Structures are given as structure tokens and as C-alpha cells.
Amino acid sequence: MVELACMYGRYGYRRIAALLRWEGWKVNHKRVERLWREAGLKVPQKQPKKRRLWFNDGSCIRLRAERPNHVWSYDFVADITTGGRPFRILTVIDEFTHECLALPVARKFPAHDIQGILAELFVEKGVPEHIRSDNGPEFVAKEIKDWLPKLGVKTLYIEPGSPWENGYNESFNGKLRYDLLDGEIFDTLLEAKMIVERWRKEYNTRRPHSSLGQLPPAPEAWILEPKTRPMPLMGSTNWAYGVR
């Protein structure tokens, strides 16, 4: 659905549902509408004109992830603790493996904090070739824009009001809200940090992913053949490890 929304930016969920059925998916427009809204997709009233023959940073059509660490993307999800105090979650994913690389939780995310989070990920996972985001003030801060090119990271900024151009991250944010945030009440920020991080590990190592053949996205959890027994709990070694 996200791929088709990227290809046909002026199509709504009904046309996308029809295309999915033509491709063999057994799905009706009501289910597509629900998933469409969860992913934050919409057809804008006006869409900027674009050139077809040249790269335009910020377009998922012109740059699709082809390997691990090729394209990362990051975005924010908001929620509140008891008493109505807001907090934010920074979602960082690898668009090729679909692994959630980080889900830090904080009341605010100044640019230098985001820089520190990315620096830790670069050391642990390697430096990506591209990183995709919207034009939020934290992502376009001079501190970030000057620092990333020095490491060889190219920034991809989506067009304002065009969430489908960051479709993989929008889809992940919908799963985070649907699977976790809509069903949890957080009394403190510390509680939110612990529960969100626990969900991230479960998402990476246990949650089946349809686009990965019902395997979890984290490399250490990839298996050769699905077993007939129930999926093991996190930390179990009863996996048949192999290459995806």
C-alpha cells in the first residue's frame, strides 16, 4: 500500500485498494482505509510539480533502500503521561531491513540530543548513506545539517504535507501507536521509556513482519524455515539461524 501510494501520489485509498486487488491481494477498501489512516497517508489538496529525470532529495520514489544502511529514516510520535504532560518518541528505522534502530523517549529533543543519539547508532550500526526526514526544526537545525555531511550522510527531506514520501517511517509509527501507545497509560516518563524500549526489542526480534516472510526484522532473529512450535520468547536460543 505504501509503495503504491509513493508511485501514485494523487490516488486515494479506494484506487489503491483496486490496484492491490489487481495484484492479487484479497482485501476490501474498508481494510485499506483503516491501514491508510494508521499509516498517516492522505492525498494533499495541492501537490508541488516535480521533475521526472532528476533526483529531488526527499522523494521515496527516487531513492528506494537497496541494502542495509542504505537509507535510514527518522520521525517523531507524541503521547502524554498521566496529568497531561506531553512527551515525544524519536523513531529511527532502517528502511531496507525494517529494523527499529532506536526509540528514545523525552519531553523535548533539542538538536544536540538528536546528534548524540545518531552518533551512538553510527558507532553501533555503521554510518548510513542517506537519512530521510520531514522538515521539522530538529531535523533541519544547522547543527544537524552541518554535521551529517561531514560523516558522508546525505539528507533527504520530504516535501511539506507529503507523509507518503516517508512512508516506511509513517507505517512504523502507525504500528507503534496501534500495538502499544493506544493501549497503555504512562504515569511517569521513566515508565514510558522502559515500556517503549521493551516493545522495540519485541518488534525487532519477535514480531512477524509480512514483507519479510513473517520473520522479525532484526538480523539476529532471521531464520531459514519457520518452525511448527510457537515462536520462542525474547532471549531464547531455539532459532535456526541463517541468511535472509
C-alpha positions as CSV (number, residue, x, y, z in Angstrom):
1,M,0.0,0.0,0.0
2,V,2.8,2.4,0.9
3,E,4.7,1.6,-2.3
4,L,1.6,2.2,-4.4
5,A,1.0,5.5,-2.5
6,C,4.5,6.6,-3.4
7,M,4.1,5.7,-7.0
8,Y,0.6,7.3,-7.4
9,G,0.6,10.3,-5.1
10,R,-2.8,11.5,-6.3
11,Y,-4.6,8.2,-5.7
12,G,-6.8,7.8,-2.6
13,Y,-7.3,4.6,-0.7
14,R,-10.1,3.4,-2.9
15,R,-7.9,3.4,-6.1
16,I,-5.0,1.9,-4.1
17,A,-7.4,-0.9,-2.9
18,A,-8.3,-1.6,-6.5
19,L,-4.6,-1.8,-7.5
20,L,-3.9,-4.2,-4.6
21,R,-6.8,-6.4,-5.8
22,W,-5.4,-6.4,-9.3
23,E,-2.1,-7.6,-7.9
24,G,-3.7,-10.5,-6.2
25,W,-4.4,-9.2,-2.7
26,K,-7.7,-10.3,-1.2
27,V,-8.6,-7.1,0.5
28,N,-11.5,-4.7,0.5
29,H,-11.5,-0.9,0.6
30,K,-12.5,-0.7,4.2
31,R,-9.4,-2.6,5.4
32,V,-7.2,-0.5,3.1
33,E,-8.9,2.7,4.5
34,R,-8.1,1.6,8.1
35,L,-4.4,0.8,7.3
36,W,-4.2,4.0,5.2
37,R,-5.2,6.1,8.2
38,E,-2.9,4.2,10.6
39,A,0.0,5.0,8.2
40,G,-0.9,8.7,8.2
41,L,-1.4,8.7,4.4
42,K,-3.6,11.3,2.6
43,V,-3.9,12.9,-0.7
44,P,-3.0,16.6,-0.4
45,Q,-5.2,19.3,-1.9
46,K,-2.2,20.6,-3.8
47,Q,0.9,18.8,-4.9
48,P,4.1,20.6,-6.0
49,K,5.3,19.9,-9.5
50,K,8.4,17.8,-9.8
51,R,10.9,16.8,-12.4
52,R,11.0,13.2,-13.6
53,L,14.6,12.9,-14.8
54,W,16.5,14.3,-11.8
55,F,16.9,13.4,-8.2
56,N,14.9,15.5,-5.8
57,D,16.1,15.0,-2.2
58,G,13.1,13.9,-0.1
59,S,11.3,11.6,-2.6
60,C,11.0,8.0,-1.7
61,I,10.2,7.3,-5.4
62,R,13.7,8.5,-6.5
63,L,15.6,6.7,-3.8
64,R,14.5,3.3,-2.5
65,A,16.6,1.4,0.0
66,E,18.5,-1.4,-1.7
67,R,20.6,-2.8,1.2
68,P,21.2,-2.4,5.0
69,N,22.4,1.1,6.0
70,H,21.5,2.5,2.6
71,V,18.6,4.6,3.8
72,W,17.6,5.3,7.4
73,S,14.6,7.5,8.3
74,Y,13.5,9.2,11.5
75,D,10.4,11.0,12.8
76,F,8.5,11.8,16.0
77,V,5.5,10.3,17.7
78,A,3.8,12.2,20.5
79,D,2.0,10.9,23.6
80,I,1.2,12.1,27.2
81,T,1.9,10.9,30.7
82,T,-0.7,10.9,33.5
83,G,-1.7,14.5,34.1
84,G,-1.5,15.5,30.5
85,R,2.2,16.3,30.2
86,P,3.4,15.6,26.6
87,F,6.4,13.6,25.6
88,R,7.9,12.6,22.3
89,I,9.4,9.4,20.9
90,L,12.1,9.6,18.2
91,T,11.6,6.7,15.8
92,V,14.7,5.6,13.8
93,I,14.4,2.8,11.3
94,D,16.5,1.1,8.6
95,E,14.2,1.2,5.5
96,F,15.7,-1.9,4.0
97,T,15.7,-4.3,7.0
98,H,12.7,-2.6,8.6
99,E,14.6,-2.8,11.9
100,C,13.8,-0.2,14.5
101,L,17.2,1.1,15.5
102,A,16.1,3.4,18.4
103,L,13.1,4.6,20.2
104,P,14.3,7.2,22.7
105,V,11.7,9.0,24.9
106,A,12.0,12.5,26.2
107,R,9.9,15.6,26.9
108,K,12.0,17.6,24.3
109,F,14.6,16.7,21.7
110,P,17.0,19.6,21.1
111,A,19.2,19.2,18.0
112,H,22.3,18.3,20.1
113,D,20.4,15.4,21.7
114,I,19.4,14.0,18.3
115,Q,23.0,14.3,17.2
116,G,24.1,12.3,20.2
117,I,21.5,9.6,19.6
118,L,22.6,9.3,15.9
119,A,26.3,9.3,16.9
120,E,25.7,6.2,19.1
121,L,23.8,4.5,16.4
122,F,26.5,5.2,13.8
123,V,29.1,3.6,16.1
124,E,26.9,0.6,16.8
125,K,25.4,0.0,13.3
126,G,27.6,1.9,10.9
127,V,27.0,5.2,9.1
128,P,24.1,5.2,6.6
129,E,24.4,6.6,3.2
130,H,21.2,8.6,3.4
131,I,18.8,9.6,6.2
132,R,15.2,10.7,5.4
133,S,13.0,13.0,7.5
134,D,10.4,15.8,7.3
135,N,11.4,19.4,7.6
136,G,10.8,19.6,11.4
137,P,13.0,22.2,13.2
138,E,15.0,19.5,14.9
139,F,15.9,17.8,11.6
140,V,16.8,20.9,9.7
141,A,18.8,22.6,12.5
142,K,22.1,23.9,11.4
143,E,23.9,21.7,13.9
144,I,22.5,18.6,12.3
145,K,22.7,19.8,8.7
146,D,26.4,20.7,9.1
147,W,27.3,17.6,11.0
148,L,25.8,14.8,8.8
149,P,27.6,15.7,5.5
150,K,30.9,15.6,7.4
151,L,30.3,11.9,8.0
152,G,29.2,11.3,4.4
153,V,25.5,11.1,5.2
154,K,23.2,12.6,2.6
155,T,20.0,14.1,4.0
156,L,16.6,13.5,2.2
157,Y,13.9,16.0,3.2
158,I,10.3,15.2,2.2
159,E,8.0,17.8,0.7
160,P,5.9,19.6,3.3
161,G,2.5,17.9,3.8
162,S,3.6,14.7,1.9
163,P,3.8,12.0,4.5
164,W,3.8,9.2,1.9
165,E,7.3,10.3,0.9
166,N,8.4,9.0,4.3
167,G,6.1,6.0,4.0
168,Y,8.2,3.4,5.8
169,N,8.5,5.5,8.9
170,E,4.9,6.6,8.8
171,S,3.8,2.9,8.6
172,F,6.1,2.1,11.6
173,N,4.7,5.0,13.6
174,G,1.2,3.6,13.0
175,K,2.2,0.2,14.2
176,L,3.8,1.7,17.4
177,R,0.6,3.6,18.1
178,Y,-1.7,0.7,17.3
179,D,0.3,-2.0,19.1
180,L,1.4,-0.1,22.1
181,L,0.5,3.6,22.7
182,D,-3.2,3.2,22.2
183,G,-3.4,0.6,24.9
184,E,-1.0,2.0,27.6
185,I,-1.3,4.6,30.3
186,F,2.1,6.0,31.3
187,D,2.3,7.5,34.8
188,T,5.9,8.7,34.5
189,L,8.4,9.4,31.8
190,L,10.7,6.6,33.2
191,E,7.8,4.1,32.8
192,A,7.3,5.2,29.2
193,K,11.0,4.8,28.4
194,M,11.1,1.2,29.8
195,I,7.9,0.0,28.2
196,V,8.7,1.6,24.8
197,E,12.2,0.1,24.8
198,R,10.8,-3.3,25.7
199,W,8.3,-3.1,22.8
200,R,11.2,-2.1,20.4
201,K,13.1,-5.2,21.3
202,E,10.0,-7.3,20.8
203,Y,9.3,-5.7,17.5
204,N,12.8,-6.4,16.2
205,T,13.2,-9.9,17.5
206,R,9.7,-11.5,17.8
207,R,7.0,-9.7,15.9
208,P,6.4,-11.3,12.4
209,H,6.7,-8.9,9.5
210,S,4.6,-9.6,6.4
211,S,7.1,-8.0,4.0
212,L,9.9,-10.2,5.4
213,G,8.1,-13.5,5.0
214,Q,6.6,-13.3,8.5
215,L,10.1,-13.0,10.1
216,P,11.2,-10.4,12.6
217,P,13.4,-7.6,11.0
218,A,16.4,-7.8,13.3
219,P,19.3,-9.8,11.6
220,E,19.9,-11.9,14.7
221,A,16.3,-13.2,14.5
222,W,16.3,-14.2,10.8
223,I,15.6,-17.9,10.4
224,L,15.8,-20.4,7.5
225,E,12.5,-22.2,8.0
226,P,9.5,-21.3,10.2
227,K,9.1,-23.9,13.0
228,T,5.9,-25.7,13.8
229,R,6.3,-24.9,17.5
230,P,5.3,-21.5,18.9
231,M,7.8,-18.6,18.5
232,P,10.3,-18.5,21.4
233,L,10.4,-15.7,23.9
234,M,12.9,-13.0,23.6
235,G,16.4,-14.2,24.6
236,S,15.7,-17.8,23.6
237,T,18.4,-19.6,21.5
238,N,16.0,-22.0,19.8
239,W,16.2,-20.4,16.4
240,A,17.7,-21.9,13.3
241,Y,19.9,-19.1,12.3
242,G,20.5,-18.3,8.6
243,V,20.9,-15.6,6.0
244,R,17.8,-13.7,4.9
